[in-house]
Amino acid sequence: MGELLEARNLTKLYGVIIGVNDVNLDLQPGVIGLLGPNGAGKSTFLKLVTGQLRPTEGQVSVLGQNPWSNVQLFNRIGLCPEQDSFYDNMSALEFVTSLARLSGMGQEAQDRAEQALARVSATEFMHRSIGEYSKGMRQRTKIAQAIVHDPDFLILDEPLTGTDPICRREIMDLVTELGAEGKSILVASHVLHEVQAMTDQFVLIFGGRILAAGKVQEIRGLMNEFPHRISLRCSDPKKLAGALIRDLPIDGVEIDQEREEVMVLTKDPGEFYAGLSQVVLATGLSVRELTSADDKLEAVFNYLMAAS
């Protein structure tokens, strides 16, 4: 399979308001997290990708095709929108069956709807009116309609919003399972740790612009202007700090005697980690904890937002 998604100078304006700003992006098949705070441009970007909006400038290609008014492509895409759009007097089974029929299914529509609802653990309530549903039940129903036609590319816009912990875990597990089955999935969210539980591939968006794309370590590795922060805890932080400054590439050190912690700043973490064990052994100290918050997506995202 070729490119999952390509965007070139993709821009969407709402009058003088910029929804998406000159986006250039190439995504390969797989599970990808689209991350950004509320109002960052995620939903506008997804509406362009799914052919709900036409670009003001530039272009976007999905599975090798222009998504705007492309019925053939719509059959290969499944969308779980952020906003609900139900007929509350219908049941989940009736709703998903109706959408399956609209997608071109015949006699098998209800069977496929039942299978999709079972896949999202909605069988227990699928005969009840949607108007009685909790937010989690509604989210499950939206995901069921998005997968009922077995799409190649599944797009989930804030699928975990308003869900309880059990529902949240089950949706995360479903995304992981579908990815393992070979489906490509784009999950949009403003909650970083939730998406990290589903994938290690990310697109970070803020102010309608793409800040970075790739794996966390790859993105962090490009940010040389921001030194990595590495924390080491031992019984004699002053002695350890002196040895680290003398023998390793370090741009700064902070010592917290009360916490018995040394916070190191380095622009060359690879060389730092490579020589760390030898330096520690030479001091005779025992380092009981080594952590780096900068290897986490939240820290990377905060850095990029501050620099934008």
N, C-alpha and C positions, 0 to 999 in steps of 0.2 A: 504494500500500500504506500502511496506517495504522501504528500503533505496532508495533514488533517485540516489545517487552516492557514491561510496566508492573508495578510493585510498590508496594503501599501498606501501610505499617506492617508489613512482612513480618518475622516473627519465628519462629525455630525453636529450641526448647529441648530439650536432652537431659537430663532431670531438672532439676538446678540449673545445668547447664552451658549457656551461651548459644552456639549455633552461628551464628545470624544475628540481628542485633539491630535491629529497628524500621527496616527498609530501605524507603526511598521512592526510586523510580528510574523514569525513562522513557528507553527506548532506541529510536532510529529504525533502520530497516533499514540494513545495511552491515556492515563488518568492525570489530569492537570487541575490544579487549584487556581482560581482567579480571585485574588485577594485585594481588598482595599476597604477603607472605611465607608460608611454610608455616604452617598453622594459623590463617590469617587469616579463614577462612570461605568460601573460594572453592568447595570441593567441596560443602559444604552448600547454598550458594546455587544451584549448578548442579543439585543433586538436587531442589530445590524447583521450579526452572524446568522440569525434565524430568519432573515428576510422580512421582519416586521417593519423595519425602517430602511429607507434608501439613503445611502451616504450623501452628504452635502458635497464632499470632495473625496477623491481617492476611491479605492475599491477593496472588496473582501471576497475571498474565494474559500468555499467550504467543500471538502471532498472533491476538489477540482472544479467546482461549479460556482456560478454567481447565485447567491441565495435569493435574490429579489424576485418574487413572483415565480418561483421555480417549483412546480408541483412535484416533479420527479425527485428533486432533492428533498422535499419535505417528507417523503416516504422513508428516507434514510436517516432522518433526524427525529429525536424525541426531546420534547421540551417540558420541563417542570417549571412554570413561571413562579415568580415571587408572590404575585398577587393571586388571590383566589378568584375563580370565575365559574361558579357552580349554579345549577338549578337546585335549590335547597329541598324541593319536594321529591327529587329523584334519589334513589339509592346509589351507592358507589357502583354496584354491579350494573345498574341501568345506565349510569353516566359513562362508565368506561366502555360498556358494550356499544353505546351510541357512537362514541368517538372512534371505536374500532371499525364500525360500519362506515363512518364517514371517511376513513382512511382507505376504504376499498374492500374490506373483508365482507364475506357473505355469511353463510351458515355457521362458520366457525367463530364468528365474532364473540358470542357469549362464552364459549369455551375458552377462548384466548383471554377474555376479560377476567374470568374466574382464575386462570393461571397467573395472570399478572397481579391480581389482588392477593392471591395466596403468596406470591413472591415477596410482597411487602407486608405480610402478616396482617391482612385486612379482612380475612375470611369471616371472622367472628362478627363483624358489624356491617358487612357489605350489603345486607338486605334492609338496613335501617335508613331512614331519610337523612340526607346529608346535613340538613338544617339542625340535626341533633348532635353533630359530630364535634369533638374537641379539635384543637388546632393540629394535634398530632395525627388524628384520623384523617383530617383534610390533607395533610402533607402526604400521607401514605397513598391516598386516593389520587393525588396529582402525579405522584411518581408512577403509580400503576398505569395511568393513561399515557404516560410518557414512554413506557416500555412495552405496551401491549402489542405494538406492531413490529417488535424486535428490531429497533433501529441500530444502525452502525455507529451513530454518534449521539450520545445522550448529554443534554445540557440541563443542569440543575441550578436554578437561581435561588440562593439562600434556602436550601431544602431543610435545614435544621431549625429554622426560626420557630420559636414557640413550642417546640417539642419537649416532652419529658425525657429524663435520662435514659429510660429503656428504649423509647422510640428513637432517640438520637443514636444510641449505640447500634440499633438494628439497621438504621439507614446507613451509617458508616460501614457496617459489615456488608451491606448489600452493594455499596459502591465498590468495595474491595473485591467482592466476589465477581461482579460484572467485569471489572478490570482484568481479573485473572482469566475470565472467559474470552478475552480479546476485544471487549468493547472499549471504545474511546469515550471518555467522560470529561466534561468541563464543569467543575463545581465552583460556583461563585459564592463567596462568603466574606464577612467582615470579622469572623472569629478565627484567628490564626491557628490555635492549637487543635481545633476540630478538623481543619483541613489537613494539618500535618499528620493526623491519625489515618488519613486515607491515601496520601500520596507524598512523594518527595519532589515532585515537579510543580513549579509555581510560576504564575505571572502576577506581578505586583503592579497595581494601577492606582493612581492618585491624581486628582485634578484633571481627569480625562486623558492622562498620558501614561504610557507604560514606563514604569521606573526600571524594571529588570525582569528577566525571565530565565528560568533554569532551575537547577537544584540549589538548595540553601548554601552549600559549601562553595559551589561555583559562583553564585552571586556575591557571596561574602568575599571570595578571593579576588574579585574585580575592584573591590573598594579599598584600594591601597591608602587613600587619604585618611581612612579611619583605622587606627591601630586596633588590633585584636586585644581584648581584655581577658587575661587568664588569671584565675585565682588559685593559689596554693596555700594550704594550711599545714603548719608544723609547729613544734614547740619553741623554736627560736627563729622567728621571722626575720630579724635583723641580720643574722648570720647567713640565712638563705638568700636574702635580698642582695647582700654584698657579693656572694658567689655568682649569682645570676647576672648581676651588672657587669662583673669582671669578664665572664666567659661566654655570654650569649647575646644575640642581637636584641637589644631592649631599648625602647624609646621613652620609657618612664616606669617608675615603681612607686607604689603606695603601700605603706606598712600600717597594719592595725594590730597593735600589741594585744589589746583586749580580746580580739577574736583570734589571735595567733594566725594572722592571714597576711600574705603578700599578694598584692594585685599588680600584675605585670602588664605593661602596654608594649606590643611589638607589631611591627609591620611585616615581619617575616616569621609567621607561626610555624611554617614547615621546618625551618632551621632551628627554631627555638625548641620544638618538640623533639627533634632529632638528637639534640645535645643535652636535653634536660636530665635524662637518667644518669649520665656520666657525671654531670655537675653535682647532682644530689648525692650520689654515692661518695664523691670526694669530700663532701661536707660532713658525712657521717650522720646526717639528720634523717629522720623518718617523715616523709610527706604523707599525711593521712588523707588528704583530699585534694583533687585536682579537677577544676571545673572551668568551663568557658561559656558564659551566657551569649557570647557573640556568635556561637555556632547555631543558635536558635533563630527561627524565622522572625520572631517578634523583634529581636534586636536589629536584625538586618533591615526590616521594614521601617523601624523607627529611624535608623540612620538615613535611609533613602528619603523618607518624608522630610527629615530635617534639612537635607541637602537640596531638596527640590525647590 
